[in-house]
Amino acid sequence: MIMREQWGFSCAREVIFGLNAVKRLGSAVGKLDCKYPLVVTDQTVKEIGLLEGIISVLKEAGIDHGIFDKAEQEPSITFVDDHFKTIRDKKHDAVIALGGGSVIDLGKAFAILISFGGDIADYLGEGKIPGPTVPIVAVPTTAGTGSSVSPTIVLTDKAADTKKGIRDNRLRPDFAIVDPLLTMTCPPFITACVGIDVLAHAVESYTAVPFEYLPVSPEEDDAVVYHGAYPLTDGLARDAITLVGENLRTAVDQGRNVGARKNMALANILAGMAFSNSGTTAVHAMALPLGAVSHAPHGLVNGLLLPHVLAYNIPVSAQRLANIASWLGESIEGLSEFEAAGKTVDHIKNLIIDVGLPSRMREIGVKESDIRPMAENTIQLESLLRLNPRKLSLEDIESIYRNAF
């Protein structure tokens, strides 16, 4: 395996960010040359009035559209296929996804099936999308997941009791319209979950294997979505970590604080651009089986696992973890790199407590008997685990789960 010499960077075609950015939805959709987009959302977004606002913007722009408002949290493979049957004959030629990460993932999945048909399981894995999909517009209502700029979909496989992904740069939205005002009604618990997810994305991006040393064969290099850490993703991750450290507690405790909401929305986009190019570490790999077993929100399980994976990675990531401690506001003067790295682990543990999230797997319904099967599922996720800076055996993964239990 030779040292890699190039990295690549991809993002949504255009990001429109700022207060009242949603007012530009009509002009954005008008640039896509589509006749009948499908608005994908969920009942919560509908009930709090955000869907009505989107419809008004589209009507003002003279854009006819359909609506699918039955999205579920953590959508399953069977959910996607079953519900696509209800819309597949309606000639939609674009998707507007209004909601959190689950809604945006569902919108991307519908875009694949509108474009190419079949079952969504046909596209699981990396680089399986045969061509450009119909246009995708992401309008996030939470400051987390990074789905509005990422190339990924996460779906629950109920039969296998795990989660599976689709990764392809063709799934990056044509427009990400990020209006922090749409997050103002997000309740404290969800704000905390998605905010910790942002932190996990940024920290994992920064601590991933450097791109030069990512184990990718020359045959894979042209198609790889995750490149490992490199200077551009490092800068994005640094700024995202700083913003989360300064704003997440306030966003949770003061939901109407526009400044905190705006900064968390920005952190989400920065972290999304970072991790969706560098990739994530063992945190996300281990979170897939844990999320399927616990049915807890994706961001919650990422945050729960994050300090335990970081503690395992300290022997090879001490310098980078020491930098993170400083960005989170910890005083590290006079400390060794290993001591400063420990400050990062402790800070994240305290942050999880401060925002009111569970810090142990037993608190979210996991049984000790679940640990070995989750580890066995995780070890199969080689495309994610290869980005972790320290090698992991099955026993190592099991040990990390037990430390988090």
C-alpha positions in Angstrom: 0.0 0.0 0.0 1.6 3.3 -1.1 1.1 6.6 0.6 -1.8 8.6 -0.9 -1.0 11.9 -2.5 -4.3 13.6 -3.1 -7.5 14.4 -1.3 -10.8 15.6 -2.6 -13.4 18.0 -1.2 -17.2 18.0 -2.1 -20.1 19.8 -0.7 -23.7 20.8 -1.5 -23.7 22.7 -4.8 -24.7 25.9 -3.0 -25.2 26.7 0.7 -27.5 29.6 1.5 -27.1 30.5 5.2 -28.6 33.1 7.5 -31.6 34.5 9.2 -34.7 34.2 6.9 -32.7 32.2 4.3 -35.8 30.1 3.7 -37.3 33.1 1.8 -34.8 32.2 -1.0 -36.2 28.7 -1.4 -38.4 29.7 -4.4 -35.6 31.3 -6.3 -33.4 28.3 -5.6 -35.9 25.7 -6.8 -36.5 27.9 -9.8 -32.9 27.4 -10.9 -33.4 23.6 -11.0 -35.6 23.4 -14.0 -38.2 21.2 -12.3 -41.9 21.2 -12.7 -43.3 19.2 -9.7 -41.0 18.8 -6.7 -42.0 16.6 -3.7 -41.8 18.2 -0.3 -40.8 15.6 2.3 -41.4 16.3 6.0 -42.9 14.9 9.1 -45.9 15.5 11.3 -43.9 17.5 13.9 -42.7 20.0 11.4 -46.2 20.2 10.0 -47.8 20.7 13.5 -45.4 23.6 14.5 -46.2 25.5 11.3 -42.9 25.2 9.4 -44.4 23.3 6.5 -47.0 26.0 6.0 -44.3 28.6 5.7 -42.5 26.5 3.1 -45.7 26.1 1.1 -46.3 29.8 1.1 -42.8 30.5 -0.3 -43.3 27.9 -3.0 -46.8 29.3 -3.9 -45.4 32.8 -4.1 -42.8 31.6 -6.6 -45.5 29.8 -8.6 -44.1 26.3 -7.9 -46.5 23.4 -7.9 -45.5 20.6 -5.6 -46.6 17.4 -3.9 -46.3 16.7 -0.1 -45.2 13.6 1.8 -45.6 14.4 5.5 -45.3 11.0 7.1 -41.5 10.7 7.6 -40.5 8.7 10.6 -37.4 9.1 12.9 -34.5 6.8 12.0 -36.3 5.5 8.8 -36.1 1.8 8.0 -35.4 0.2 4.7 -38.9 -1.3 4.6 -40.4 2.2 5.4 -38.7 3.7 2.4 -39.8 1.0 0.0 -43.4 0.8 1.3 -44.0 4.6 1.3 -42.3 5.2 -2.1 -45.0 3.0 -3.6 -47.5 5.8 -2.7 -45.7 8.5 -4.6 -43.8 6.8 -7.4 -46.4 7.4 -10.1 -46.8 11.1 -9.4 -44.0 12.3 -11.7 -42.0 14.2 -9.1 -38.8 15.6 -10.6 -37.1 17.0 -7.5 -37.2 16.6 -3.7 -37.3 19.3 -1.0 -36.6 17.8 2.4 -37.8 19.9 5.3 -36.8 18.6 8.7 -34.1 17.0 10.7 -31.5 14.4 9.6 -34.0 11.6 9.3 -36.3 13.6 7.0 -33.4 14.7 4.8 -32.1 11.1 4.6 -35.6 10.0 3.6 -35.8 12.7 1.0 -32.4 11.5 -0.5 -33.7 7.9 -0.5 -36.8 9.0 -2.4 -34.6 10.9 -4.9 -32.7 7.7 -5.6 -35.9 5.7 -6.2 -37.5 8.5 -8.3 -34.4 8.5 -10.5 -33.6 4.8 -10.8 -36.3 2.7 -9.3 -35.7 -0.7 -7.6 -35.5 -1.2 -3.9 -33.5 1.1 -1.6 -31.4 -1.9 -0.5 -30.0 -2.1 -4.0 -28.0 1.1 -3.2 -26.6 0.2 0.2 -22.8 0.7 0.5 -20.5 3.2 -1.2 -20.7 4.5 -4.8 -23.7 2.5 -5.9 -25.7 5.4 -7.4 -25.5 4.9 -11.2 -25.9 8.6 -12.1 -27.1 12.0 -11.0 -30.4 11.9 -9.1 -33.3 14.3 -9.5 -32.3 17.6 -7.7 -32.3 17.6 -3.9 -33.0 20.7 -1.7 -32.3 20.3 2.0 -33.9 22.7 4.5 -32.8 21.6 8.0 -34.9 22.4 11.0 -32.3 21.1 13.5 -28.7 22.1 14.0 -27.2 18.6 13.7 -26.5 15.6 11.5 -24.9 17.5 8.6 -27.3 15.8 6.2 -27.8 19.0 4.3 -24.3 19.0 2.9 -23.4 15.3 3.2 -23.4 12.4 0.7 -24.9 9.8 3.1 -28.1 8.2 4.1 -28.5 6.1 7.3 -31.3 3.5 7.3 -32.4 1.0 9.9 -32.3 -2.7 8.9 -34.9 -4.2 11.2 -34.3 -7.7 10.1 -30.5 -7.5 10.9 -31.1 -5.3 14.0 -28.5 -2.7 12.8 -28.2 0.4 10.7 -26.8 0.6 7.2 -25.6 3.4 5.0 -25.6 4.7 1.5 -22.6 6.9 0.6 -22.2 8.6 -2.8 -21.3 12.2 -3.6 -24.3 12.3 -6.0 -26.4 12.5 -2.8 -25.1 15.9 -1.8 -28.0 18.3 -2.1 -28.1 20.8 -4.9 -29.1 23.5 -2.4 -28.7 23.5 1.4 -30.9 26.3 2.7 -29.9 26.8 6.3 -32.1 29.2 8.2 -31.3 29.3 12.0 -34.8 30.6 12.7 -36.2 27.3 11.7 -34.4 25.7 14.7 -35.9 28.0 17.3 -38.8 25.7 18.1 -36.5 22.6 18.5 -37.0 21.3 22.1 -34.1 21.1 24.5 -33.7 17.4 24.3 -33.5 17.3 20.5 -31.3 20.4 20.6 -28.9 18.6 22.9 -28.9 15.4 20.8 -28.1 17.1 17.5 -25.7 19.5 19.1 -23.6 16.6 20.5 -23.8 15.0 17.1 -22.2 18.1 15.6 -19.4 17.9 18.2 -18.9 14.2 17.4 -18.7 15.0 13.6 -16.1 17.7 14.1 -14.0 15.7 16.6 -14.1 12.5 14.6 -13.2 14.4 11.5 -10.2 16.0 13.1 -8.9 12.8 14.7 -9.5 10.5 11.7 -6.5 8.8 10.0 -4.6 11.5 8.0 -5.4 11.2 4.3 -1.9 10.1 3.4 -2.2 7.0 5.5 -5.8 6.0 4.9 -5.7 2.3 3.8 -7.3 2.7 0.4 -6.2 0.7 -2.7 -5.3 2.6 -5.9 -8.4 1.0 -7.5 -10.7 2.6 -4.8 -9.1 6.0 -4.7 -11.1 7.6 -7.5 -14.4 6.5 -6.0 -13.7 7.0 -2.3 -16.0 9.4 -0.4 -14.1 9.6 2.8 -10.5 10.8 2.4 -9.2 10.9 6.0 -8.2 14.1 7.8 -6.4 16.9 5.8 -5.8 20.6 6.3 -9.1 21.9 4.8 -11.3 19.5 7.0 -9.1 20.3 10.0 -9.9 24.0 9.8 -13.6 23.4 9.4 -13.6 21.0 12.3 -11.6 23.4 14.6 -14.1 26.2 14.1 -17.1 23.8 14.6 -15.7 22.5 17.8 -15.1 26.0 19.1 -18.6 27.1 18.2 -20.2 24.1 20.0 -18.1 24.6 23.1 -19.2 28.2 23.2 -22.9 27.8 22.3 -24.5 24.4 22.9 -25.3 24.8 26.6 -26.9 28.2 25.8 -28.9 26.8 22.9 -30.3 24.0 25.1 -31.1 26.3 28.1 -32.2 29.3 26.1 -34.0 28.0 23.0 -35.0 31.5 21.9 -31.4 32.8 21.9 -31.0 33.7 18.3 -27.2 34.1 18.6 -26.7 30.6 20.0 -29.1 29.1 17.5 -27.3 30.8 14.6 -23.8 29.7 15.9 -25.0 26.1 16.3 -26.5 26.1 12.8 -23.1 27.3 11.5 -21.3 24.7 13.5 -23.5 22.0 12.0 -22.6 23.1 8.4 -18.9 23.4 9.2 -18.8 20.0 10.9 -20.9 18.5 8.1 -18.5 19.7 5.4 -15.6 18.4 7.5 -16.7 14.9 8.3 -18.5 14.3 5.0 -15.1 14.6 3.3 -12.7 13.2 6.0 -15.0 10.6 7.3 -15.7 9.5 10.9 -14.1 7.2 13.3 -15.1 4.2 15.4 -17.7 6.4 17.2 -20.1 6.3 14.2 -19.3 2.7 13.4 -20.2 1.6 16.9 -23.2 3.9 17.0 -24.9 2.1 14.1 -25.5 -1.2 16.1 -26.1 0.7 19.3 -28.8 2.9 17.7 -30.5 -0.1 16.3 -30.6 -1.9 19.6 -31.5 1.1 21.8 -33.7 3.0 19.3 -32.2 6.1 20.8 -31.5 9.2 18.6 -28.5 9.0 16.4 -26.8 12.1 18.0 -27.4 10.8 21.5 -25.6 7.5 20.9 -22.7 9.2 19.1 -22.3 11.5 22.1 -22.5 8.7 24.5 -19.8 6.7 22.8 -17.5 9.7 21.9 -15.5 10.1 25.1 -14.9 6.3 25.4 -13.6 6.0 21.8 -11.4 9.1 22.3 -10.0 7.6 25.5 -9.1 4.5 23.6 -7.5 6.6 20.8 -5.3 8.8 23.2 -2.1 6.7 22.6 -2.1 7.7 18.9 -4.1 11.0 18.9 -2.8 12.8 22.0 -1.6 15.9 20.2 -4.8 16.4 18.3 -6.9 15.7 21.4 -4.8 18.3 23.3 -5.7 20.9 20.6 -9.4 20.0 21.0 -9.1 20.6 24.7 -7.9 24.2 24.0 -10.6 24.8 21.5 -13.2 23.7 24.0 -11.9 26.3 26.4 -9.8 24.1 28.7 -6.5 25.5 30.2 -3.8 23.1 29.1 -0.7 25.2 29.9 2.0 23.1 31.6 0.2 19.8 30.8 1.7 17.0 28.8 -0.1 16.1 25.6 -1.5 13.0 27.3 -2.8 15.0 30.2 -4.3 17.6 27.9 -5.9 14.9 25.8 -7.6 13.6 29.0 -9.0 17.1 29.5 -10.9 16.7 26.2 -12.4 13.4 27.3 -13.5 14.9 30.6 -14.9 18.0 29.1 -17.1 16.1 26.7 -18.3 13.9 29.5 -19.3 17.0 31.5 -20.9 18.6 28.5 -23.1 15.6 28.0 -24.2 15.8 31.6 -24.7 19.6 31.4 -27.1 19.3 28.4 -29.1 16.5 30.1 -28.2 13.5 28.0 -27.7 10.0 29.2 -24.1 9.0 29.6 -24.4 5.2 29.9 -25.8 2.6 27.6 -27.8 1.0 30.4 -29.8 4.3 30.7 -31.1 3.9 27.1 -32.3 0.3 27.4 -29.2 -1.7 26.4 -28.6 -5.0 28.2 -25.2 -6.4 28.9 -26.1 -9.4 26.7 -26.4 -6.9 23.8 -22.7 -5.9 23.9 -21.1 -8.9 22.2 -23.6 -8.9 19.2 -23.1 -5.2 18.8 -19.4 -5.6 18.7 -19.7 -8.4 16.1 -21.9 -6.1 14.0 -19.4 -3.2 14.3 -16.3 -5.2 13.3 -17.9 -5.8 9.9 -18.0 -2.0 9.2 -14.5 -1.9 7.8 -15.2 1.1 5.6 -15.8 3.2 8.7 -13.4 1.5 11.1 -10.4 2.0 8.8 -10.7 5.7 9.5 -10.2 5.3 13.2 -6.6 6.4 14.1 -6.0 3.3 16.3 -6.6 -0.2 15.1 -9.5 -2.1 16.7 -10.0 -5.8 17.3 -13.4 -7.3 18.1 -12.2 -7.5 21.7 -11.3 -3.8 21.7 -14.7 -2.8 20.4 -16.4 -5.0 23.1 -14.2 -3.4 25.8 -15.2 0.2 24.6 -18.9 -0.8 24.7 -18.4 -2.2 28.2 -16.7 1.0 29.4 -19.8 2.9 28.1 -22.3 0.5 29.6 
